[in-house]
Amino acid sequence: MKLAHKYPGEALKPLERVTLIDIPTEQEGSIVVRDGLGREYARLGAHPTLEFTIAGAGGIQSITFENTLAQVQEKITFLVQATTELHDQDGFYTELLQMLYYTMFKEVHLDYNRYNGKVYHFFICWLRDHVHVLKGKKYFANGLKSAIELYRDSQREDGMIWDNIYDRSPEPNFWDTRFAKGDFIRQINDGHSELKRIPVENDVEYLFVEGLYYTWKATNDSGWMSTILDAAIQALDYTINSPYRWSDKYQLLKRGYTIDTWDFQTEADSAAVHDAMQIDLEKTHFGVMFGDNTGYAASCDYLAEMLAHIGRLEEAERFRQRADAIRQRLNEVSWNGRFFTHHVPEHPERKRDLGVDESTQVSLSNSYSINRHIEHDQATAIIETYLGIKEQLPEGSPGEWYTIYPPFLKGFGGHNGLWQYMNGGVVTIVAGELAHGAFQHGYEAYAVDILQRIHALGKKHGSRYHNAYTGSLPAQPVRSFTPLDISSIANIDVAGAGADGVPGWTGEGDNDFHTVPTGEQTLAEIPFLIPDPATNHRRAAIGLSQRQGYVQKVTLPVHSTARSIYFLHTVAHNIGGGVSGKAIIKYADGSAFTQYIVRGYNAQGWWLPEQTDPSITRVAWRGENAYCKNIGLLAYGLANPHPEREIAELVLEASETGAFWGILGITLGAEAVSFPTNPISFGIPDGWGAAAIVYALVEGLVGIVDETQAYQQVTLAPRWTATTTTQVSTTITYPESGGYLAYAYHHDQQRGLLTFDVAGSGERCNAHILLPAETGQAISVKVNGQEVDFVRTQVEQSYYVDFQLPLTGVQQIQITYAPLTQVL
C-alpha cells in the first residue's frame, strides 16, 4: 500500500484528501487509519483504491490492512503536521494574517542571555513585551518555555519579578545609580549582564503568571507547569505584601501617576523623586491604575486554573476568591458606569494640572479589561464608549484605538507630544483587544469593521504594522512660498558625465543624480524650482566644495522677508566631522546670521537618506541610480531668527574639510518652518500590537478557543457570517505541542445552509456558531448526517447555535436556518 502522489516523509495536513492505492484484495478485510496517538478515526472496506480525509492527532499516523480476524496484514505510516494558516475565497483575511505574521517575526525572533551559567532564549528581553507578543506567536513558534524559566530562576528573594535582562560591561553604569534604591537592579554574569525592574511598574508579576498560563496551554506540559507554580504564587503574593505595590487605603494595586501601564510619571511626580521611573514610599503620591488590577485579577484566575489542574484545590480557591475581591473593590473605586477611571489617587486633595478633565479620559487598559473576565455589561459599556469615540475622531485619526483619549495637554515633559505614543497615539494593541472583546460580547459587526480598517492601515504603510500611529493629522494650513531661481548660480550637472566646464555631480560617473525631477516640483509639500540641465547648459545644481572643479562660495540675491528658508540638498565626502558648509543670511541693515550645515543634523548623505530631526527635515525625494536603489534629497527648513528684517542675499560657502554640499532648490516661506506630521509614531515593539490582532482574528473571527490545553477540548465559535466571506479553510495550531483544530467552512445563502468539515487533535468540541444577522432561528443541526440537539442562544442582538460534537475523525456539520422574517 502507498499514498498516491506523495513522497516518502512528506508531511500531510489536517483535512487533506488523500488516495490510498495498491491495497491488497486477495482476502477480505478493512483499512484502518489511526492518528498520532494511536486512535482509530477511519475504517473502510478494502478496495484497490480508497480515499480518506486526514484528521486526528498529528505526528506519525498509520494505515493498516486488517483481515476479518483483526490481524494486521500490511502497514504503512505517514507524517501529519498542522500549521497555522487561514485561507478565504477573496484572500482578504489571508493577507491580513500574513501582514501580522510578518510584523511579529520581522523583529528579532529569538534573543538570548544567560543566568547562573544557563542559556535562555526569549522573543524580547523585556518580560512584558515577551508575554504580549506570545499572545500571537504561540500559534507559530516553538521554544516557549525558556523565557518563563529565566524569570522564575532569577526571581528576587521576596517574589518580585524582574522587568528585563540586558548585556552590559562590569563598570558601574547609569542604571546602577538610578535604580540602586529599592534593589531594582542587579549585575549578573560577572557584571556582563543586568536584571532591572522599572520601579514604578506594577504589572510584571501578573504578566509572569499570564505568560506561564499561555505557555502551559500551548505546550500541554503540566509537569513543567507544576514546577513554576510556587514562583507564580510568590510573585502574586509579593504584589499584595509589598508597600511599593499595594494600597492599604483601597486594598488594590497601586503605582505612581503614569499614563496607564507605562513607565514614566508626570513632571511634578518625577521632580519629587528626581526620576520619571523611580518611586519613594514617602515622596511618591500613589494611586490606583485600574489596568494593573484587572490584569492581576485575571492572573489570579489563571493561577487558580493551573493549581486546580494539578490537584492543589484549596490554593486554587484562595486565588479565585482573591480575584473576585479585587474586582469588587475595583468596581467600587474605579468603575464610572461607562469605563474604568484612568487613575484614582490615594490623596485626592493633591491636584495635578495636566490640561485635561481626567474623568473623561479613556485609557488603553480598558480594551485589555474587556478580555479579563469583567462583567458582560461592563464589557459592552466599554465597547460603546469606543464606538462613541469613533463617531467623533479627531482630524486625520487612523482609528479610535487610543493609548489615552483625550490626551494630556501638559505635565509629562518630553513624553507630552500631543497625539504621539502614550499621549494620544493610536495603537494596534487597543485595536486587537477591542476587536477580541467585541467578538465575544455580541458586537461582531464592529469587530469585523476593526479588522477591515486594520487591514487597510497595513496596506497603507507597506503591508506591515507599526504599533503606534499619530492620533491626529490635521490638514496643513494654507502656506505661502516663494521658490528662488538658482539657475544663474548653478555650477554642476546632476548627471555624472557633466559637460565642458561643468562638473558631473560628485565626479563618480553613473553614481549620480540624473533621475531627479527638474522644473517646478513640490517635495515634502514645499515647492522648489530645480534647474533643468537641458536648458541651462547642464548646470542643474549648486555644488560647493574645496575640491577641484567646484566653487567655494555663491551668492543668491533675495530682497525679501521670510520666516523660513527651505533647502533641497544633500552632502558627501565628510572628513574630520560632519560640517559640510554654511548658509549666511545677510540682511539689508548690514547684520547677518550664520547656520552651519551639519551631516546628521540638518543634512544627510544621498545614499540611503533618512530624516534627522523631524521638526526641521524630511526626506523629500527618493530615486535610484546604477549603483544604489535608494538615493535621495532632504528638505531642510531653516528658521530665520529675524523674520522682520529684509534679507538682502544668501551666501552659501563650502566647508574647509573638503566636504561636498549639493543644493538643488531654495524656497522662502512666509510662515514658520513646518513639515507634514509623520503618521507613524514611536515607542513600542511592533509585534506587540500585531500579536493582539492575531489573537482577535484567531479566537474571535476564526473562532477557535482552547478550553483546556493543546486543544484537547475546544470551543468552535466562527463568526464568518458577520462578514461577506462565504468560503474559508483554516487550521490553528500550537507548534510546541502539535495540538490543533481545523475546519473548512461554506455558507450557501440561497439555501440557508452553513456547512463545516472539522478535524482536530483533541477529544471534544463545543460549537457556538453565529447565525447570519438576518436570521432568527436554526431549523436543524446535523453532524455526520444525523440530527443533534442544539440550543439557540443570544448575545446582545446576535444569535448563536450551541451543540457538542466529538473530534474523532472528520465531523461534518450542517446547520439549516430560517430567515428572521420567517421566524417572526
Secondary structure by P-SEA (a helix, b strand, c coil): cccccccccccccccbbbbbccccccbbbbbbbbccccccccccccccbbbbbbbccccccccccccccccccbbbbbbbbbccccccccaaaaaaaaaaaaaacccccccccccccbbbbcccccaaaaaaaacccccccccccaaaaaaaaacccccccccbbbbbcccccccccccccccccccccccccbbbbccccccaaaaaaaaaaaaaaaaccaaaaaaaaaaaaaaaaaaaccccccccccccccccccccccccccaaaaaacccccccccccccccccaaaaaaaaaaaaaaaaaaaaacaaaaaaaaaaaaaaaaaaaaaccccccccccccccccccccccccccccccccaaaaaaaccccaaaaaaaaaaaaaaaaccccccccccccccccccccccccccccccccbbbbaaaaaaaaaaaaaccaaaaaaaaaaaaaaaaaacccccccccccccccccbbbbbbbbccccccccccccccccccccccccccccccccccccccccbbbbbbcccccccccbbbbccccccccbbbbbbcccccbbbbbccccccccccccbbbbbbcccccbbbbbbccccccccccccccccccccccccccccccccccbbbbbbbbcccccccccbbbbbbbccbbbbbbcbbbbbccccccccccccccccaaaaaaaaaaaaaccccccccccccccbbbbccccccccccccccccccccccccccbbbbbcccccbbbbbccccccccccccccccccccccccccccbbbbbbbbbcccbbbbbbccccccbbbbbbbbbcccccc
